[in-house]
Amino acid sequence: DAGVIQSPRHEVTEMGQEVTLRCKPISGHNSLFWYRQTMMRGLELLIYFNNNVPIDDSGMPEDRFSAKMPNASFSTLKIQPSEPRDSAVYFCASSFYSGGGTDTQYFGPGTRLTVL
Amino acid sequence: AQSVTQPDIHITVSEGASLELRCNYSYGATPYLFWYVQSPGQGLQLLLKYFSGDTLVQGIKGFEAEFKRSQSSFNLRKPSVHWSDAAEYFCAVAAGSGGYQKVTFGTGTKLQVIP
């Protein structure tokens, strides 16, 4: 299995620019998660999709952040406009949720975003 | 809402020594519990999980964890640490009502292994 694939692995941009992070979940998984990891706040859930539908977006910081999942094999997290405080490592994770209880999430390698 | 506490931010052990990383959770019922490991520059890898049944759970890389309901703990152990175990370790809890159970991660414990 290829695992969860994220691109780019590193992104450096200037404040005010649009940033798009991409994720390809594990084939057959029906749940997808976007997390943000910083030294100050640790690992935070941003948004959760099940069967391509956003279920929980309570962690999305503000309107500058948006996420889409147009199909089962692709998701994007967009920041527009970006700010220096958005600098973090962004992880995508996927799982197979069969209903009731919980499941095991498999993480991608992350995208390290630096906003200057 | 559930929460997870990892009281040790940083731990240093000698190679070959035993290891115990502490994790305490807060939730009214029995949660689902996980330990993940993160090597530098990498994503999180699942070490083990507890959903139900035997309270002593075996994982990969020789790790085990014990669920203790009375102490609301899920401590991770390894009898003999290898230099390659140096990484950051995260405890996580999944809990909630309804069909979706949100996973909450602890702040992590960074493990240093000295020769």
Interface residues (C-beta under 8 A of the other chain):
Chain A: V4 G42 L43 L45 Y48 N50 I55 D56 F91 A93 Y97 G99 G100 G101 T102 T104 Q105 Y106 F107 G108 P109 G110
Chain B: Y32 F34 Y36 G41 Q42 G43 L44 Q45 L46 K49 F51 F90 A94 G99 Y100 Q101 K102 V103 T104 F105 G106 T107 G108
